[in-house]
Amino acid sequence: MAATAAMVGTLLMHICTNYEAIMKGTEPGGEHIGCDLATPKLLYKETFTIGALNENPLSYMDNGVPSGIVFDFVNILKDKYGFNYTVKMPKENIMGDADTGIVSMVHRREVDMAAAFLPVFHEMDNLVNWSTSLDESNWVVMMKRPLESATGSGLLAPFDSTVWVLILVSLIAIGPTIYIIVFIRAKLCKDDEVLTTIVPLDNCIWFVYGALMKQGSTIMPMADSTRLLFATWWIFITILTSFYTANLTAFLTLSRFTLPIEGPRDIAKTKAGWIAHKGSALEYLVQNDKDYEYLNRTVRDSRGRFLDMKDLEMFTLVKNKKLSLLRERRSVEYWMFRDYMDKTEKNVPENERCTYVVTPKSFMVHGIAFAYPKDSKLAKLFDPLFQSLVETGIVKHLLKQGMPPTEICPLNLRSTERQLRNGDLFTTYMVVVIGFISAIVAFVGEVFYTTLKRCTIGSKIEIPADTDWTGRLGYKKSDMFPPPYSVLMKEQYGLGKHQNINGRDYLVINSDSGDQQLIPVRAPSAFLFQYSA
């Protein structure tokens, strides 16, 4: 029995990869475990030449040792099939085509496999065979984080430009509209004294402005048509100001940060500059895909450039030259995280660590895979394992390895404090300045108009030669005092007679009823008024 047990144990050791677990399961109380049959290493002791790109952190050479996420997959294949490999990199560190880059190495069979996350372009199917798709590559626009949101300044932010234009049009149009309706009504209702009352145009315009400022109005509409117009405008202003107040409060406290550029099309419209890596998938599409003709035009205009530079050098250009970088999201997030950690180690303030920001939406998505030469035997062996790695989530796990689980330097930094900045009140300052300037211009215009009118009227006045200038204005000396009462109230024959009563002069007039009425003719103060001068 002992010899039989030893023979079974030796057999299990050679044919089961989980031999130790099986032996523990045979102990009393142990769990029954099945045998995982060991598969022969079909490529044992074979050596392959693998092409790769220098794309840290995906693939790079660390003191001559292949490192990076790409070589994690290669090492899984190595452990599975038992082969050895050497790494060869192209002279031009690009994807390339039939003549350049890593694709040309695969096409010419200089390497047995291209271990790189290459974009799957079916236009190259005649050059290489693609492996099972490993993941998707998302391209974004990275830029230096702007200091202020692109939503707009504080007072104008609640509404977009279209709403503001319509509000301005309504403010200009509603006053004349009310006046025209009142005028037409007055012409049609000539027999009604109330309905023929016309409200002046300036009063109608001031009513519109007063309603906007919640000032009210003293205008009393007399007809149903004008009452409906007044009520409609008041309701409109009430709703408008309510929405504006609510949105302004939300903007100043809970506003979402927005970028001036949401994608490469915005770059083309704003005529901003951008950069990307030479030989990248983007360059291939810009040169060969009509959907990216708008970017090709920017390249011809020298606003877009494909540069043969490292990522850190690209980031420096983005920071100092205020250019936009078009790059694959995975690489951008890696270098943004590195930049954030470097600033953290240098004790940079929290609100200054996120120098860069990326657009939330991707503008280009394509699959990524390894590449084999045409008719390569490795595809049948490696692709099933790649498929298993994708389905079990190991690929995504390895791609996120070393990265934080949260978003790096998000668009909204989720600051708990929101203080009003000077930029939020910029529009307020502009309103005050424009108001004062307009008032000064109006004042100067009024003074100029009054002076011009006075000079025009003064030139038409004829001054007699005997005018005695005794003051600021020229009058005859005899015109400086009013005529005496004796002249104004001289006896009127046929109307009555003068009579002195108690020392005062009266004009006695007989009324139709026969009664006498006394009318004062001369007041004692008249002497003081006449001769006081």
HELIX and SHEET records of a PDB file:
HELIX    1   1 ALA A    2  ILE A   15  1                                  14    
HELIX    2   2 TYR A   19  GLY A   25  1                                   7    
HELIX    3   3 ILE A   69  TYR A   81  1                                  13    
HELIX    4   4 GLY A  101  HIS A  107  1                                   7    
HELIX    5   5 HIS A  122  MET A  124  5                                   3    
HELIX    6   6 SER A  161  LEU A  188  1                                  28    
HELIX    7   7 LEU A  201  LEU A  212  1                                  12    
HELIX    8   8 ASP A  224  LEU A  254  1                                  31    
HELIX    9   9 PRO A  264  THR A  270  1                                   7    
HELIX   10  10 ALA A  281  ASN A  288  1                                   8    
HELIX   11  11 LYS A  290  TYR A  292  5                                   3    
HELIX   12  12 GLU A  293  ARG A  300  1                                   8    
HELIX   13  13 ASP A  311  LYS A  321  1                                  11    
HELIX   14  14 ARG A  329  GLU A  345  1                                  17    
HELIX   15  15 GLU A  350  GLU A  352  5                                   3    
HELIX   16  16 LEU A  378  GLU A  391  1                                  14    
HELIX   17  17 ILE A  394  LEU A  399  1                                   6    
HELIX   18  18 ASN A  422  LEU A  425  5                                   4    
HELIX   19  19 PHE A  426  GLY A  458  1                                  33    
HELIX   20  20 LYS A  477  ASP A  479  5                                   3    
HELIX   21  21 TYR A  485  LEU A  488  1                                   4    
HELIX   22  22 SER A  525  TYR A  531  1                                   7    
SHEET    1   A 5 ASN A  84  LYS A  88  0                                        
SHEET    2   A 5 THR A  47  GLY A  51  1                                        
SHEET    3   A 5 MET A 113  PRO A 119  1                                        
SHEET    4   A 5 MET A 364  TYR A 372 -1                                        
SHEET    5   A 5 ASN A 129  TRP A 130 -1                                        
SHEET    1   B 8 ASN A  84  LYS A  88  0                                        
SHEET    2   B 8 THR A  47  GLY A  51  1                                        
SHEET    3   B 8 MET A 113  PRO A 119  1                                        
SHEET    4   B 8 MET A 364  TYR A 372 -1                                        
SHEET    5   B 8 ASP A 135  LYS A 144 -1                                        
SHEET    6   B 8 SER A 324  GLU A 328 -1                                        
SHEET    7   B 8 TRP A 274  HIS A 277  1                                        
SHEET    8   B 8 GLY A 304  LEU A 307  1                                        
SHEET    1   C 6 ASN A  84  LYS A  88  0                                        
SHEET    2   C 6 THR A  47  GLY A  51  1                                        
SHEET    3   C 6 MET A 113  PRO A 119  1                                        
SHEET    4   C 6 MET A 364  TYR A 372 -1                                        
SHEET    5   C 6 ASP A 135  LYS A 144 -1                                        
SHEET    6   C 6 TYR A 356  VAL A 358 -1                                        
SHEET    1   D 2 TYR A  60  ASP A  62  0                                        
SHEET    2   D 2 VAL A  65  SER A  67 -1                                        
SHEET    1   E 3 LYS A 497  ILE A 501  0                                        
SHEET    2   E 3 ARG A 504  ASN A 510 -1                                        
SHEET    3   E 3 GLN A 516  ARG A 522 -1                                        
END                                                                             
